[in-house]
Amino acid sequence: MTQNPDEWLELSQASNEAWEKQADIWDDRMGADGNAFHQQLVRPSVTRLLRVQPGQTILDVGCGNGVFARHLANLGVKVTAIDVSTAMIEKARERSRNLDEQITYQVLDATSEGQLATLAEDAFDAIVCNMTLMDLAAIHPLIKNIPRLLKNTGKFVFSIMHPCFNNGVGTSRLVEEMYDQEGAKKIHSIKVTAYISPQSGVSTGICGRDPQFYFHRPLSSLLTSFFEAGLVMDGIEEPVFELKEKRELGQAQFTEIPWAFIGRMRPG
């Protein structure tokens, strides 16, 4: 059987090991409540699309140090939070000690159909996957299991780095000085040189430390994978920073560029 062009299962173990090495750095960077990207872009949009109701049960895939799982728990939700990194789960448990009754953490590889099969059928009102799909060497095992894991009225909400403008493959940030009748002004823009072809690669890791794998999938490839699994999309957000920052090429300078893409899927 021919492997899908956006699946790199042979890189899964190496990618997982890279995240294990970076657990301490990631935990320091995210802290208990998340960084600015999470707080300003991811959390508000994902929460809106989830339409959380107290008493719901939600699966958090790729939970990291538990920052969004804790947010859900504080909204009255029962959370099962999974991550492939043992070290990351340990960090999540340490930061969530007062929420033991609401959050269950589990080490689980979302690229493994066998491990995903251990999760109960029709168990969740929603599944959330924050900033994780672009880090998975294979996404089809997870997507295949979404209809099985969700209750009849369930939903799947994901957030990713926007593959059009923030793909790590063929984008660069530019600032230009332009002049008009009012004088000089700066224009911030994105130059895109590669997008449509699925690609995998290795980039400098968090804070310039150990290498980190990335898996770029254009929207057409990503969304088609969901549609082929019988899911339909009924919600999209492309959040932007509202306030600029001091760094000339910092993401918050680009107030017209959405750095994240958030989508909501449900069984058709």
N, C-alpha and C positions, 0 to 999 in steps of 0.2 A: 504494500500500500504506500502511495506517495505521501510524504510528509507535507503538511500544509506549509506554505511559504512563510507564515508568521509563527511557526513553532520551532523552537530550538531546544528540544529535550536533552540533547547531549551536553548543553551548557547549564542545565538545571542545578546539578550538584555544586558546581563551581560558584554559581550565582548565590546559592543558599549559604555556602561557606563564607562568601564575602560579607553577607549581611551579619553572620554570626560574629565576625571579627569587628564589625562596626557598631555593635550594639551599645557599647559604652558611649561612644561619640554621639550616636543618634539620640540616646536618652538625654545626654547633656544638652543637645541642641533643641530638642522638643520640650524638655522639662515636663512639669505636671500638666500644663495647660496648652501646649503647642506653641509653635513659632508664629510670626506674623502672617506667613502664607496660609497656615492652617486656620488661624483665628479670623482672618479677614476674607479669605477666598473660599476655602474648603468647607469649614464648619457651617457657616450660614446657609450656603447653597444646598449642601447635603441634608441639613436638618429640614429645610423647607420642602425638599422633594420627598423626604421620608414621611412627612406628616405624622410624626411620632405621637402615639397615644400611650398614656400610662398603662402598665400591665401587659404591654406587648412583649414578644420574644424576638430578639434580633441577633443575627449572626454577623459578627464583625470579622471579615477576612483580611488578613495582613494587618493585624491590630497594632504592631509595633510595641511601643511602651504603654499602650492602653489609653492614649489621650482621648480618642473618640468614644471608646467603650465607657470611660468614666463620665463623659458628657451625656451619653445615653442613659446610664444608670441614674444620674442626677435628674433625669426627666421621668424617672419612674419605670424604666424598661429593664427587663431581664435580658442579660447579654451573654452569649457564648462567643468568646473572642479567641481567634486562632492565629498563629504565626509559625513560620517554619523555623525560626530561630529560638533555641532554648534560652539563650542569654537574654533575648528581647522579652520573652515571656516572664523570665525571672524579674526583670526590671519592671514590667507591667504589674506583677503581683506585689512588688515592694511598694509601688506608688498607689495601690488600690486596696490597701489592707482594711480600710473602713467600709469597703463595698463588697466584701466576700459573699454576702448573701445575694447580691444582684449580678455579679460578674463571675463567670467560670472561664478561666484561661486554659488553653490547651495547645500543645505543640503539634502542629499538623501542616503538612505540605500541600498547598492548594494546587500543585501541578500533578499530584498523584491521585488517580481515580480510586485506587485501593484505600487510601487514607480518607478521602472524601466520602467513601461508601460507609465509613463508620459513623457518620453523622445521621441523625434520625430523619426519617421521611416525614414530609408535611409538618415540620416542627417549628417553622419560623414565619412570623408576620412580615419580616423583611430581612434582606441581606444587604450589608453595606461593605464596600470595598474601596477604601480611601488610598489613593496614590500608590497602588499596588500592581494593577494590571500591567503597567509598562515595565515592572520589575520581574514579571513572571516569564520564564522561558517558554512556557506553554499555558495558554488560557483556555483551551477547549475542554480539558477535564472539569474545570470549575463551571464553565458555561453549561456544559452538558448536565451538570448536577443541579443547577439552579431551579428548574421546574420541579424536580424531585424533592428538594429541601423546603420549598415554599408552600405555605398554605394556599388554598384556592384564590384568595384575594391578596396574596402577597406581592411584594415588589422588590426589585433589586436596584440599588442606587450605587453608582460608582463615580469616583473622581480620578482624573489622570492629569498629568502634565499635558497641556493642549498640544496635540501632535502637529498642528499647523504652524505654531509660533514658538514652541518650547520643546522641540523634539530631540535635542542633543545630537542630531545627525547632520543637519544642513541649515542651521539658523545662526545668525549673528546679529548683535545689537549695534545700531548706529545712532550717532547724534550729529546733526548738521546745523550749521549756522546760516540762516537765511535773512534776507533784508527786504523790507517793503517800506512804504511811506512812513511807518511808525518806527523804523529803525531795525536793529538786529533782533532776531528771535531764534530759539533753538527748536529743532524738529527731531523728535525721537521716532525711530522706525526699526522694523525688523527686515533683514535680508534673508530670503529663503532660497537655498540652492539645492535642497533635496527634501522630498516629502513622500512621493507616491510609492516608492519601493520599500517593503518591509526590510528592516535591517537590525542586526544585533551588533553589539560592540562593547568595549570597555572604556570607561572614562575615569577621570580622577574622582576618587571617592569623597565622602563628606569631609569638608574642611581640608581638602587636599591630602587626605590620608590614603588608606588602602584602596586599590582599584574597585570599581563597582560596575556591574553589568547593566546594560540598558537594552530594551527590546522595543524598537520603534515599529508601530503599526499605523498606517493611515486610517482615517475614520472609516473609509469604505470597507477596509478589511476587518477592522474591529467590529463595526456594527453589523456587518454581514454574518459574522460568527454568532451573534446573538439571534439574528433573524432566522438563521438556519436551525437554531435550537428551539424555534417556536415562540420566541419572545418578541414583543413589540415595544417600541419606545413611545412614551407618552409624557416625557418631561426632559427639558434641556436647560442648562444655565451655563453661561460663559462669564464668570465674575472677573471684575477688574479692580485694581487698587484705586481708591478714591483720593488718597493723599500722596503727594510726591515725597521722595526721600532725598537725602543729601547726596548720595552716590550718583554721579552723572549717568552711569549706565545701569543703575539699580532697577529692578523690575518695577518698582512703584513709580518710576519716572514715566513709564509707558501706560498712561491712563486710558488709551484707546485699544490696548492690546490685551486680550484675555489669556492669562498664563495657564489657566486650568479649564478643563472641559468636564462638566458634570452631567450625567445622564440617568434617567430612570427607566427601567424596563419592567415589564410584567408579562406573565404567560398570556398568549393570544387566545 
